[in-house]
Amino acid sequence: MQPLHAVQQTSERQLGLVLVEQVRAAGLTRSALRHSIASDRFERLTRRVLRTRGAPPSDRQSVLAAVLDASPQAFACGATAAALWGVPGDRLTPVHVARPVGLTGRRSDLAVLHEVAGLRPHHVTELDQVPIVRPEVVVLQLCAREHADRAARALDNLWRRRLTSGPSLRRTLDELAGQGRNGVRLMRELLDERGDDYVPPDSNLERRFESVLQRACEPGMRRQVDAGGDRWVGRVDFRDPQLPLVVEVQSELYHSALTDRVADAARVAALRSAGFEVVEVSEEQVWHRPAEVVQAVREARRRLREAI
């Protein structure tokens, strides 16, 4: 295979990027490389990283360039990894890159560099051609640098999308907890609060409702559970773990049309027929009038306790 053809294949696997050492390994001499750069076949991004002319620039390409420039064994981490995994609120830049501690002392103008110890090969994977820490490691890293609520939201987001699970998070935590890492305590607390059978919130609206109850010192409720006795009625938004109380949080997006309102009314009637007290709260109340939500839940609980 001709050297330039081999380099082109490598570039295609790396989002249009290639390392100088990969070019040399393919058989191109220093003079041939200089000629290729002078003739606009390659564009030099750093001393170590080249971009094939015509390769479309992208955010992922920028991240990969920073990873390649840091070390052949480097990978995206921290906020950059969170953004690549789709965690809301995190950004790709500045690009955070990690590499094994003591591997090299090279610097990079493309990345914020971190040296890490104790990560095993299975803690790193590849996403869209970019080496990256797995979502479980992302959660631990966010627990180390973010407010607890922000880390909890990221954990729920990754869990809801089935990128992580209770067992995989605990396994990763157990593997890394002995390394003296920051974030271990918070991550353990978050997992202990949830349990392995936890069902993450499907929306920010559900998460907001839980927060409203928590801030009012009201006992929490089970989310997204089946309701009904001998006859299944349906899956409800929230159910009290001790009392026959159901709370339905009606979003404007999914419950404002006439057909939605008719279906909701039939659903509520079926729940009440099955013996449940049903409290309906609107998205407007949850976000902007939380005191009304708390009052409605408290009064329903009071009525049910008095009836026992």
VEXDREN-2710 file (C-alpha; in Angstrom, 1 decimal):
% VEXDREN-2710
k/r/px/py/pz
1/MET/0.0/0.0/0.0
2/GLN/1.3/3.4/-0.9
3/PRO/2.2/5.6/2.1
4/LEU/-0.2/8.4/1.2
5/HIS/-3.0/6.0/0.7
6/ALA/-2.3/4.4/4.1
7/VAL/-2.2/7.9/5.7
8/GLN/-5.5/8.8/4.0
9/GLN/-7.2/5.7/5.5
10/THR/-5.9/6.6/9.0
11/SER/-7.2/10.1/8.5
12/GLU/-10.7/8.9/7.6
13/ARG/-10.8/6.8/10.8
14/GLN/-9.8/9.9/12.8
15/LEU/-12.3/12.5/11.5
16/GLY/-9.8/13.9/9.0
17/LEU/-6.9/14.0/11.5
18/VAL/-3.5/12.2/11.5
19/LEU/-0.5/12.3/13.8
20/VAL/2.9/13.1/12.4
21/GLU/4.2/9.9/13.9
22/GLN/1.4/8.0/12.0
23/VAL/2.5/9.6/8.8
24/ARG/6.1/8.6/9.4
25/ALA/5.1/5.1/10.4
26/ALA/3.3/4.8/7.1
27/GLY/6.6/5.4/5.3
28/LEU/6.5/9.1/4.4
29/THR/9.9/10.7/4.8
30/ARG/10.4/14.1/6.5
31/SER/10.9/15.7/3.1
32/ALA/7.8/14.1/1.7
33/LEU/5.8/15.2/4.7
34/ARG/7.1/18.8/4.3
35/HIS/6.1/18.7/0.6
36/SER/2.6/17.4/1.5
37/ILE/2.1/20.3/3.9
38/ALA/3.5/22.8/1.4
39/SER/1.3/21.5/-1.3
40/ASP/-1.8/21.8/0.9
41/ARG/-2.4/18.1/1.3
42/PHE/-2.2/18.5/5.1
43/GLU/-2.8/21.4/7.4
44/ARG/-0.7/21.5/10.6
45/LEU/-2.8/22.0/13.7
46/THR/0.0/21.4/16.2
47/ARG/3.5/20.0/16.1
48/ARG/2.0/16.6/16.4
49/VAL/-1.4/16.8/14.7
50/LEU/-2.3/17.3/11.0
51/ARG/-5.6/17.8/9.4
52/THR/-6.3/16.6/5.9
53/ARG/-7.2/19.5/3.6
54/GLY/-10.9/19.3/2.8
55/ALA/-11.9/17.4/5.9
56/PRO/-14.9/19.3/7.3
57/PRO/-14.2/20.8/10.7
58/SER/-16.5/19.9/13.6
59/ASP/-16.7/20.0/17.3
60/ARG/-15.9/16.3/17.6
61/GLN/-12.8/16.9/15.4
62/SER/-11.6/19.6/17.7
63/VAL/-12.0/17.3/20.7
64/LEU/-10.2/14.5/18.9
65/ALA/-7.4/16.8/17.9
66/ALA/-6.9/17.8/21.5
67/VAL/-6.9/14.1/22.6
68/LEU/-4.4/13.1/19.9
69/ASP/-2.2/16.0/20.7
70/ALA/-2.1/15.0/24.4
71/SER/-1.0/11.4/23.9
72/PRO/-1.9/8.3/22.0
73/GLN/-3.4/7.0/25.3
74/ALA/-5.3/10.1/26.1
75/PHE/-9.1/10.5/26.3
76/ALA/-11.8/13.1/26.8
77/CYS/-12.9/13.5/30.3
78/GLY/-14.8/15.8/32.7
79/ALA/-17.2/18.4/31.3
80/THR/-16.1/17.6/27.7
81/ALA/-17.0/13.9/28.2
82/ALA/-20.3/14.9/29.8
83/ALA/-21.1/17.1/26.8
84/LEU/-20.2/14.3/24.3
85/TRP/-22.5/11.9/26.2
86/GLY/-25.3/14.4/26.0
87/VAL/-25.5/15.7/29.5
88/PRO/-27.4/19.0/29.4
89/GLY/-25.5/22.1/30.7
90/ASP/-22.0/20.9/29.9
91/ARG/-19.9/22.2/27.0
92/LEU/-17.2/20.7/24.9
93/THR/-14.9/23.6/25.3
94/PRO/-12.5/24.2/26.9
95/VAL/-11.6/20.6/26.0
96/HIS/-10.7/18.5/29.0
97/VAL/-8.4/15.6/28.3
98/ALA/-6.9/13.0/30.6
99/ARG/-4.0/10.7/30.2
100/PRO/-2.3/8.1/32.5
101/VAL/-0.1/9.8/35.2
102/GLY/3.6/9.8/34.3
103/LEU/3.0/8.8/30.7
104/THR/4.5/12.0/29.2
105/GLY/5.3/15.5/30.1
106/ARG/4.2/17.0/26.8
107/ARG/2.0/20.1/26.9
108/SER/-0.9/21.1/24.7
109/ASP/-2.4/24.3/23.5
110/LEU/-5.6/22.5/22.6
111/ALA/-6.7/21.0/25.9
112/VAL/-6.9/21.4/29.7
113/LEU/-4.8/18.4/30.7
114/HIS/-5.4/16.0/33.6
115/GLU/-3.2/13.2/34.7
116/VAL/-5.1/10.3/36.3
117/ALA/-4.2/7.1/38.0
118/GLY/-6.1/3.9/38.6
119/LEU/-8.4/3.9/35.5
120/ARG/-8.7/0.5/33.9
121/PRO/-9.0/-0.1/30.2
122/HIS/-12.8/-0.8/30.5
123/HIS/-13.3/2.6/32.1
124/VAL/-12.5/4.2/28.7
125/THR/-14.4/3.6/25.5
126/GLU/-14.8/5.3/22.1
127/LEU/-17.8/7.5/21.1
128/ASP/-18.1/8.6/17.6
129/GLN/-14.4/7.9/17.0
130/VAL/-13.3/9.9/20.1
131/PRO/-11.6/8.1/23.0
132/ILE/-13.6/9.0/26.1
133/VAL/-14.3/7.9/29.7
134/ARG/-17.4/5.9/30.2
135/PRO/-20.6/7.5/31.6
136/GLU/-20.0/6.0/35.0
137/VAL/-16.6/7.7/35.3
138/VAL/-18.2/10.9/34.1
139/VAL/-20.7/10.8/37.0
140/LEU/-17.8/10.4/39.5
141/GLN/-15.9/13.3/37.9
142/LEU/-19.0/15.5/38.1
143/CYS/-19.5/14.5/41.7
144/ALA/-16.0/15.8/42.4
145/ARG/-16.4/19.2/40.8
146/GLU/-20.1/20.1/40.7
147/HIS/-22.8/21.0/43.2
148/ALA/-24.6/17.9/44.4
149/ASP/-27.9/18.9/42.6
150/ARG/-26.0/19.3/39.3
151/ALA/-24.3/15.9/39.7
152/ALA/-27.6/14.3/40.6
153/ARG/-29.3/15.6/37.5
154/ALA/-26.4/14.4/35.3
155/LEU/-26.6/10.9/37.0
156/ASP/-30.4/10.8/36.4
157/ASN/-29.9/11.9/32.8
158/LEU/-27.4/9.2/32.0
159/TRP/-29.4/6.5/33.9
160/ARG/-32.7/7.5/32.2
161/ARG/-31.1/7.1/28.8
162/ARG/-29.7/3.7/29.8
163/LEU/-26.1/4.7/29.4
164/THR/-25.6/3.7/33.0
165/SER/-27.4/1.6/35.6
166/GLY/-27.3/1.1/39.3
167/PRO/-25.1/-2.0/39.1
168/SER/-22.7/-0.4/36.6
169/LEU/-22.4/2.7/38.7
170/ARG/-21.7/0.8/41.9
171/ARG/-19.2/-1.4/40.2
172/THR/-17.2/1.5/38.8
173/LEU/-17.4/3.3/42.2
174/ASP/-16.1/0.2/44.0
175/GLU/-13.2/-0.1/41.5
176/LEU/-12.2/3.6/41.9
177/ALA/-13.1/4.4/45.5
178/GLY/-9.8/3.1/46.8
179/GLN/-7.8/5.6/44.8
180/GLY/-8.5/8.5/47.1
181/ARG/-10.6/10.3/44.5
182/ASN/-12.7/13.3/45.1
183/GLY/-16.4/12.8/44.5
184/VAL/-16.6/9.3/46.0
185/ARG/-18.6/10.2/49.0
186/LEU/-21.2/12.2/47.0
187/MET/-21.6/9.5/44.4
188/ARG/-22.1/6.9/47.0
189/GLU/-24.7/9.0/48.7
190/LEU/-26.6/9.5/45.5
191/LEU/-26.5/5.8/44.7
192/ASP/-27.6/4.9/48.3
193/GLU/-30.6/7.4/48.0
194/ARG/-31.7/5.7/44.7
195/GLY/-31.0/2.0/45.0
196/ASP/-30.4/-0.3/42.1
197/ASP/-34.1/-0.5/41.1
198/TYR/-34.4/3.3/40.9
199/VAL/-36.4/4.8/38.0
200/PRO/-34.9/8.2/37.0
201/PRO/-37.3/11.1/36.3
202/ASP/-38.6/11.2/32.7
203/SER/-38.5/15.0/32.7
204/ASN/-37.4/18.2/34.4
205/LEU/-41.0/18.6/35.5
206/GLU/-41.0/15.4/37.6
207/ARG/-37.7/16.4/39.1
208/ARG/-39.0/19.8/40.0
209/PHE/-42.1/18.3/41.7
210/GLU/-39.8/16.1/43.8
211/SER/-37.7/19.1/44.7
212/VAL/-40.9/21.1/45.7
213/LEU/-41.8/18.3/48.2
214/GLN/-38.3/17.9/49.5
215/ARG/-37.9/21.6/50.2
216/ALA/-41.2/21.7/52.0
217/CYS/-40.0/18.7/54.2
218/GLU/-42.8/16.6/52.8
219/PRO/-42.2/12.8/52.5
220/GLY/-41.2/11.7/49.0
221/MET/-43.3/9.7/46.7
222/ARG/-42.6/6.8/44.3
223/ARG/-42.4/7.8/40.7
224/GLN/-43.8/6.1/37.6
225/VAL/-45.4/3.1/39.3
226/ASP/-48.4/1.0/38.4
227/ALA/-51.7/1.7/40.2
228/GLY/-54.7/-0.4/40.8
229/GLY/-55.6/-3.4/42.8
230/ASP/-56.9/-6.5/41.2
231/ARG/-57.5/-4.4/38.0
232/TRP/-54.5/-2.5/36.6
233/VAL/-55.5/1.1/36.0
234/GLY/-52.3/2.5/34.6
235/ARG/-48.9/4.0/35.4
236/VAL/-49.1/7.1/37.5
237/ASP/-46.7/10.0/37.9
238/PHE/-46.3/9.8/41.7
239/ARG/-47.8/7.5/44.4
240/ASP/-47.5/7.8/48.1
241/PRO/-45.6/4.7/49.5
242/GLN/-48.1/4.3/52.5
243/LEU/-51.3/6.1/51.6
244/PRO/-53.6/5.5/48.6
245/LEU/-52.6/8.8/47.2
246/VAL/-51.7/9.5/43.5
247/VAL/-50.3/12.8/42.2
248/GLU/-50.6/13.5/38.4
249/VAL/-48.4/16.3/37.1
250/GLN/-50.1/17.6/34.0
251/SER/-47.6/19.2/31.6
252/GLU/-48.8/21.8/29.1
253/LEU/-47.1/19.9/26.2
254/TYR/-48.9/16.6/26.7
255/HIS/-52.1/17.5/28.5
256/SER/-53.5/20.7/27.0
257/ALA/-55.4/19.3/23.9
258/LEU/-59.1/18.4/24.2
259/THR/-58.4/14.7/23.6
260/ASP/-55.7/14.8/26.3
261/ARG/-58.1/16.3/28.8
262/VAL/-60.8/13.7/28.0
263/ALA/-58.2/10.9/28.5
264/ASP/-57.0/12.4/31.7
265/ALA/-60.5/12.7/33.1
266/ALA/-61.2/9.0/32.3
267/ARG/-57.9/8.0/33.9
268/VAL/-58.6/10.0/37.1
269/ALA/-62.1/8.5/37.3
270/ALA/-60.6/5.0/37.0
271/LEU/-58.1/5.7/39.8
272/ARG/-60.7/7.1/42.1
273/SER/-63.0/4.2/41.4
274/ALA/-60.0/1.9/42.4
275/GLY/-59.9/3.7/45.8
276/PHE/-57.2/6.3/45.2
277/GLU/-57.2/9.9/46.2
278/VAL/-56.0/11.8/43.1
279/VAL/-54.3/15.2/43.2
280/GLU/-53.8/16.9/39.9
281/VAL/-51.3/19.7/39.7
282/SER/-50.3/21.7/36.6
283/GLU/-47.0/22.5/35.2
284/GLU/-47.6/26.2/36.0
285/GLN/-48.1/25.4/39.6
286/VAL/-45.1/23.2/39.9
287/TRP/-42.8/25.8/38.4
288/HIS/-44.3/29.0/39.6
289/ARG/-46.7/28.4/42.5
290/PRO/-45.1/25.5/44.4
291/ALA/-46.9/26.5/47.6
292/GLU/-50.2/25.4/46.0
293/VAL/-48.7/22.0/45.2
294/VAL/-47.5/21.5/48.7
295/GLN/-50.8/22.5/50.2
296/ALA/-52.7/20.2/47.9
297/VAL/-50.5/17.2/48.8
298/ARG/-50.6/18.0/52.5
299/GLU/-54.4/18.3/52.6
300/ALA/-54.9/15.0/50.7
301/ARG/-52.5/13.2/53.1
302/ARG/-54.4/14.7/56.1
303/ARG/-57.8/13.5/54.7
304/LEU/-56.5/10.0/54.1
305/ARG/-54.9/9.7/57.5
306/GLU/-58.1/10.9/59.2
307/ALA/-60.1/8.3/57.3
308/ILE/-57.9/5.5/58.5
END
